[in-house]
Amino acid sequence: MRTIIIGGVAGGMSAATRLRRLDESMEIIVLERSGYVSFANCGLPYHVGGVIPERSALLLQTPQSLARRFGLDVRVHHEVIALDPSRKTVTVRPPGAAEPTELTYDALVLAPGATPVQPPIPGIDRALALRDVEDTDALVAATAEARTAVVIGGGFIGVEMAENLVHRGLQVALVEATAQCLAPLDPEMVAPVHATLVERGVDLRLDTAVAAVDATGVTLGNGHRLPADVVIAAIGVRPDSRLAAAAGLEVGERGGIVVDEFCRTSDPAIYAVGDAVVKKDAQDGSDVLVPLANTANLQGRRVADVIAGAGAAVRPVLGTAIVGVFGLQVGSTGWNEKRLRASGRPYRAIHTHPSDHAGYYPGATTIALKLLVDPANDAILGAQGVGTAGVDKRIDIIATAMAGGLRAAELADLELAYAPQFGSAKDPVNMLGFVDENQVRGLSDTVQWHELDAALADGASLIDVRTPGEFAAGSIPGAVLIPVDELRDRIIDLPAGPLVVHCAVGIRGHLAAMLLRQQGREVRNLDGGYRTWAAGMAASQARESASGAHG
Amino acid sequence: MRTIIIGGVAGGMSAATRLRRLDESMEIIVLERSGYVSFANCGLPYHVGGVIPERSALLLQTPQSLARRFGLDVRVHHEVIALDPSRKTVTVRPPGAAEPTELTYDALVLAPGATPVQPPIPGIDRALALRDVEDTDALVAATAEARTAVVIGGGFIGVEMAENLVHRGLQVALVEATAQCLAPLDPEMVAPVHATLVERGVDLRLDTAVAAVDATGVTLGNGHRLPADVVIAAIGVRPDSRLAAAAGLEVGERGGIVVDEFCRTSDPAIYAVGDAVVKKDAQDGSDVLVPLANTANLQGRRVADVIAGAGAAVRPVLGTAIVGVFGLQVGSTGWNEKRLRASGRPYRAIHTHPSDHAGYYPGATTIALKLLVDPANDAILGAQGVGTAGVDKRIDIIATAMAGGLRAAELADLELAYAPQFGSAKDPVNMLGFVDENQVRGLSDTVQWHELDAALADGASLIDVRTPGEFAAGSIPGAVLIPVDELRDRIIDLPAGPLVVHCAVGIRGHLAAMLLRQQGREVRNLDGGYRTWAAGMAASQARESASGAHG
């Protein structure tokens, strides 16, 4: 039996090596378009930036090492130009060969990955993209003498590229067509990331289109011009499904190869995995494209099991992801608020700003965490985190809780490893559970940063329960200062009617709200406090000023 | 209504503040034996070591700050000397008062914590312990001029104290009565921790009793003598249940106060939380003492809910814990192998040695992970981890998976946040799932480090599939070297009969085992490879040499 695998990186190579472990006798041929297999895809930007100094570190395996260890027939520079499901053949053009050759297969695995999107912008051909080792080499060469760079697109890759080009000493502009970078995050969560990019010298242009690219720079939609010795296109990726589509395999609306839960395409002998395929969303079962390395690797393993005769189904995806941005950890799992709102799905949002570890132990830093919860059944719908430490851990814990079907309030009961250098006796994840539990029990009611204006317009009064020093350093317009420690003695000073209370992060505000509610007052606590509100305002102002520049 | 809370640290103060949020009108009196409340219990050793330089950092709240913010009546230096459940009174001796006074309560919360165990050793009175701020002050004073210290007891506190005394520049001996420190870990997992202690200059004496303490040092059971300007007793803690027992409340065999899942003692108006109470084990519902800050804090919150009229049950405990040891993170959750074996409960053990993050990204370090699984239903029974980074995260993920009822094989499907600086596309937790899945499916069979001798005695041959260089640097006696990359061509060189294969950590061994099994060979892979075996041998030798010294 012969299995041919098209694509020799994450999903394809996981399939190939697993298949060999399961079946010593199978002929396994891996056909890779580029000159490299098993390379460190997610490390490419960091080699451009010199963070991973040795190019060889990116090359985890070679065709030779894979032949020795796994008995794989790995052929690089082998682009498959056609496949014929009816005859079970692929047509491939070996390097240097005059004619293409045909290979027959018993099983075929498509693992072609995704292609960088090239938007229809005049001159965009000049822009470099980052997909493989060759692209990386080209980028390293192009940036060697460059002083200025424009990165088009503020997604994960664009932001990683911007950081790494700064590491290389370039002046970098990052141009993003929407009002925010890093789409998996909500605007108030990404605001500190924007601030960090700007602090580190990135010329960040949000809500800004690129009109044209030419030999010396980029012209923006607003007419401004950015000089650029190097232009990088990182607008996003689309499934590399040309071959599948040309062969008549079913392809989804957004270009992804359609597969069932066993990674089977519409042809019974052809499987597909990784960034090229349509996945099922864990929340609603809808079709989604989730170009993530961990998903690709797992699918590669699972498809090998299926081909070898005993495969488990691939689960719907949450889409847990993380990116580093100049020392910030920016992570997310599940759905964000934007998506929940767009889909009309009810939700509750919870914002907290805990320390990554006990505040009394040196080096503690603040994390911004956000949890999204289904108000009907307290299911966890998603989470986001931004901070310099401990975000990966909390996102992973929440993703695991989601996989285990824990309700949000059950986060309170999680027993997490505590010593002061690693966490808190009440871990940030426990705290999310405490806040949720209070809401489930009807003990507390919150107002979101973007709902505050409407609440005040409806006649609520805003009480700032922080200290005078905090108030002086920045306050919400219209807020009346009554420090929480004075509140019991100053009930009489409170305005009549509904109240919104707030503190810096929500904790003192919660105490104040509990206190006032017991006085018979109608009161809500500003979720996430001044800090979340200020981040939300920064996000809104970025959008408005960008809109102004457009207008 | 008046609630009196005895003990003003983790569980007691969590109860007090939560109770106030729930009920503004309740009179809440906190009686604290020592001079401080809400202090950073888990930070005390680090202040002794100067890691937390400011003493004030340990003092999170004062009676005054708690009065202002929470309207609590907090009385320090108030030792309760008796309680009378029939009259609902506590008898307390205020500082400086000639006579004790009596206070009545409607509800009483016992949160007295645990007391350091003082073993019956001549001269032990000289030894200092570490329970509260006063103890910490005494230790700081005692170590100021000291050059030598002996720490008796290698539990979490003893090991933390040994490290921190080294930070202060003392010559430190750590004397542990059993064959290993850090009892929650199994011996092969703790071996690298022992090595680290020795490398950092700690004179580590395992399997060693202390016969006597005198003014200048410590005499060991084996007759050796250790000089000691300071002696610290950290043998362990026992529930501080004297008051409860004297009042006729039900107390468990090991001295813990017996409570139900709502933290109610045998008296309907008296509750108890924290280190002083008996908890239910999550695995088998048995009575356990788990003196951990996170459990105490959660119980404090829950008991307040109960007293206020709407409390949820406290869950049985896994006992997730972590300790730092000279930069090593040493974590665990659930049951260990020792306990499983002692209880006669069937289990499978899995050892891995993954990198904390992608190996190609700078700074990756190796973690030792161990997973314990129920062979009947694939339930996760426990996990342990040792390494310099990322252990806390993996233990927390596994603890969360256990809380969510995930089977071990389902760890394979977890979607964990991946970027090369934070993890791997196949995270260490996913890898545990892969290994388990192979065992569940009968694809692989392993032999544990401590079973190897018996397997070889039974006639199995041992094949080392590492490289000649690795073999030369250290090998298992009797192993025949056949590198995995040569195995397919050297099947004929293999001895007849059953085989055990091994590599450094288990991955190449797995490939070799899969390959040989398909050749019809009876083969097992040494779980965790040479690394786990060597750690197990180090643990065994420590035990034997200690026994020799005794004999």
HADDOCK unambig.tbl for C-alpha pairs under 7 A between the chains (distance, minus, plus):
assign (segid A and resid 21 and name CA) (segid B and resid 511 and name CA) 5.99 0.50 0.50
assign (segid A and resid 21 and name CA) (segid B and resid 514 and name CA) 5.81 0.50 0.50
assign (segid A and resid 21 and name CA) (segid B and resid 515 and name CA) 6.65 0.50 0.50
assign (segid A and resid 22 and name CA) (segid B and resid 514 and name CA) 6.99 0.50 0.50
assign (segid A and resid 24 and name CA) (segid B and resid 515 and name CA) 6.32 0.50 0.50
assign (segid A and resid 24 and name CA) (segid B and resid 518 and name CA) 6.92 0.50 0.50
assign (segid A and resid 42 and name CA) (segid B and resid 419 and name CA) 6.72 0.50 0.50
assign (segid A and resid 42 and name CA) (segid B and resid 420 and name CA) 6.50 0.50 0.50
assign (segid A and resid 43 and name CA) (segid B and resid 420 and name CA) 6.52 0.50 0.50
assign (segid A and resid 52 and name CA) (segid B and resid 361 and name CA) 6.16 0.50 0.50
assign (segid A and resid 52 and name CA) (segid B and resid 362 and name CA) 6.57 0.50 0.50
assign (segid A and resid 57 and name CA) (segid B and resid 360 and name CA) 5.39 0.50 0.50
assign (segid A and resid 58 and name CA) (segid B and resid 360 and name CA) 6.46 0.50 0.50
assign (segid A and resid 68 and name CA) (segid B and resid 485 and name CA) 5.36 0.50 0.50
assign (segid A and resid 69 and name CA) (segid B and resid 484 and name CA) 6.86 0.50 0.50
assign (segid A and resid 69 and name CA) (segid B and resid 485 and name CA) 4.74 0.50 0.50
assign (segid A and resid 293 and name CA) (segid B and resid 425 and name CA) 5.66 0.50 0.50
assign (segid A and resid 294 and name CA) (segid B and resid 425 and name CA) 4.34 0.50 0.50
assign (segid A and resid 294 and name CA) (segid B and resid 426 and name CA) 6.05 0.50 0.50
assign (segid A and resid 297 and name CA) (segid B and resid 425 and name CA) 6.87 0.50 0.50
assign (segid A and resid 318 and name CA) (segid B and resid 415 and name CA) 6.99 0.50 0.50
assign (segid A and resid 320 and name CA) (segid B and resid 415 and name CA) 5.76 0.50 0.50
assign (segid A and resid 320 and name CA) (segid B and resid 416 and name CA) 5.88 0.50 0.50
assign (segid A and resid 320 and name CA) (segid B and resid 417 and name CA) 5.25 0.50 0.50
assign (segid A and resid 321 and name CA) (segid B and resid 417 and name CA) 4.62 0.50 0.50
assign (segid A and resid 321 and name CA) (segid B and resid 418 and name CA) 6.02 0.50 0.50
assign (segid A and resid 322 and name CA) (segid B and resid 417 and name CA) 5.29 0.50 0.50
assign (segid A and resid 322 and name CA) (segid B and resid 418 and name CA) 5.90 0.50 0.50
assign (segid A and resid 322 and name CA) (segid B and resid 419 and name CA) 6.03 0.50 0.50
assign (segid A and resid 323 and name CA) (segid B and resid 419 and name CA) 6.06 0.50 0.50
assign (segid A and resid 331 and name CA) (segid B and resid 417 and name CA) 6.99 0.50 0.50
assign (segid A and resid 360 and name CA) (segid B and resid 57 and name CA) 5.41 0.50 0.50
assign (segid A and resid 360 and name CA) (segid B and resid 58 and name CA) 6.48 0.50 0.50
assign (segid A and resid 361 and name CA) (segid B and resid 52 and name CA) 6.17 0.50 0.50
assign (segid A and resid 362 and name CA) (segid B and resid 52 and name CA) 6.57 0.50 0.50
assign (segid A and resid 392 and name CA) (segid B and resid 417 and name CA) 6.28 0.50 0.50
assign (segid A and resid 392 and name CA) (segid B and resid 422 and name CA) 6.92 0.50 0.50
assign (segid A and resid 393 and name CA) (segid B and resid 393 and name CA) 5.04 0.50 0.50
assign (segid A and resid 396 and name CA) (segid B and resid 397 and name CA) 6.59 0.50 0.50
assign (segid A and resid 396 and name CA) (segid B and resid 416 and name CA) 5.23 0.50 0.50
assign (segid A and resid 396 and name CA) (segid B and resid 417 and name CA) 6.18 0.50 0.50
assign (segid A and resid 397 and name CA) (segid B and resid 396 and name CA) 6.59 0.50 0.50
assign (segid A and resid 397 and name CA) (segid B and resid 397 and name CA) 5.15 0.50 0.50
assign (segid A and resid 397 and name CA) (segid B and resid 400 and name CA) 6.41 0.50 0.50
assign (segid A and resid 399 and name CA) (segid B and resid 415 and name CA) 6.73 0.50 0.50
assign (segid A and resid 399 and name CA) (segid B and resid 416 and name CA) 6.86 0.50 0.50
assign (segid A and resid 400 and name CA) (segid B and resid 397 and name CA) 6.40 0.50 0.50
assign (segid A and resid 400 and name CA) (segid B and resid 400 and name CA) 6.40 0.50 0.50
assign (segid A and resid 400 and name CA) (segid B and resid 401 and name CA) 6.05 0.50 0.50
assign (segid A and resid 400 and name CA) (segid B and resid 414 and name CA) 6.39 0.50 0.50
assign (segid A and resid 401 and name CA) (segid B and resid 400 and name CA) 6.05 0.50 0.50
assign (segid A and resid 401 and name CA) (segid B and resid 401 and name CA) 6.72 0.50 0.50
assign (segid A and resid 401 and name CA) (segid B and resid 404 and name CA) 6.26 0.50 0.50
assign (segid A and resid 403 and name CA) (segid B and resid 414 and name CA) 6.93 0.50 0.50
assign (segid A and resid 404 and name CA) (segid B and resid 401 and name CA) 6.27 0.50 0.50
assign (segid A and resid 404 and name CA) (segid B and resid 404 and name CA) 4.23 0.50 0.50
assign (segid A and resid 404 and name CA) (segid B and resid 405 and name CA) 6.34 0.50 0.50
assign (segid A and resid 404 and name CA) (segid B and resid 406 and name CA) 5.84 0.50 0.50
assign (segid A and resid 405 and name CA) (segid B and resid 404 and name CA) 6.33 0.50 0.50
assign (segid A and resid 406 and name CA) (segid B and resid 404 and name CA) 5.84 0.50 0.50
assign (segid A and resid 414 and name CA) (segid B and resid 400 and name CA) 6.40 0.50 0.50
assign (segid A and resid 414 and name CA) (segid B and resid 403 and name CA) 6.92 0.50 0.50
assign (segid A and resid 415 and name CA) (segid B and resid 318 and name CA) 6.99 0.50 0.50
assign (segid A and resid 415 and name CA) (segid B and resid 320 and name CA) 5.75 0.50 0.50
assign (segid A and resid 415 and name CA) (segid B and resid 399 and name CA) 6.74 0.50 0.50
assign (segid A and resid 416 and name CA) (segid B and resid 320 and name CA) 5.89 0.50 0.50
assign (segid A and resid 416 and name CA) (segid B and resid 396 and name CA) 5.25 0.50 0.50
assign (segid A and resid 416 and name CA) (segid B and resid 399 and name CA) 6.88 0.50 0.50
assign (segid A and resid 417 and name CA) (segid B and resid 320 and name CA) 5.27 0.50 0.50
assign (segid A and resid 417 and name CA) (segid B and resid 321 and name CA) 4.62 0.50 0.50
assign (segid A and resid 417 and name CA) (segid B and resid 322 and name CA) 5.29 0.50 0.50
assign (segid A and resid 417 and name CA) (segid B and resid 331 and name CA) 7.00 0.50 0.50
assign (segid A and resid 417 and name CA) (segid B and resid 392 and name CA) 6.28 0.50 0.50
assign (segid A and resid 417 and name CA) (segid B and resid 396 and name CA) 6.17 0.50 0.50
assign (segid A and resid 418 and name CA) (segid B and resid 321 and name CA) 6.03 0.50 0.50
assign (segid A and resid 418 and name CA) (segid B and resid 322 and name CA) 5.91 0.50 0.50
assign (segid A and resid 419 and name CA) (segid B and resid 42 and name CA) 6.72 0.50 0.50
assign (segid A and resid 419 and name CA) (segid B and resid 322 and name CA) 6.03 0.50 0.50
assign (segid A and resid 419 and name CA) (segid B and resid 323 and name CA) 6.06 0.50 0.50
assign (segid A and resid 420 and name CA) (segid B and resid 42 and name CA) 6.50 0.50 0.50
assign (segid A and resid 420 and name CA) (segid B and resid 43 and name CA) 6.52 0.50 0.50
assign (segid A and resid 422 and name CA) (segid B and resid 392 and name CA) 6.91 0.50 0.50
assign (segid A and resid 425 and name CA) (segid B and resid 293 and name CA) 5.68 0.50 0.50
assign (segid A and resid 425 and name CA) (segid B and resid 294 and name CA) 4.35 0.50 0.50
assign (segid A and resid 425 and name CA) (segid B and resid 297 and name CA) 6.89 0.50 0.50
assign (segid A and resid 426 and name CA) (segid B and resid 294 and name CA) 6.05 0.50 0.50
assign (segid A and resid 484 and name CA) (segid B and resid 69 and name CA) 6.85 0.50 0.50
assign (segid A and resid 485 and name CA) (segid B and resid 68 and name CA) 5.37 0.50 0.50
assign (segid A and resid 485 and name CA) (segid B and resid 69 and name CA) 4.73 0.50 0.50
assign (segid A and resid 511 and name CA) (segid B and resid 21 and name CA) 6.00 0.50 0.50
assign (segid A and resid 514 and name CA) (segid B and resid 21 and name CA) 5.80 0.50 0.50
assign (segid A and resid 514 and name CA) (segid B and resid 22 and name CA) 6.99 0.50 0.50
assign (segid A and resid 515 and name CA) (segid B and resid 21 and name CA) 6.65 0.50 0.50
assign (segid A and resid 515 and name CA) (segid B and resid 24 and name CA) 6.34 0.50 0.50
assign (segid A and resid 518 and name CA) (segid B and resid 24 and name CA) 6.92 0.50 0.50
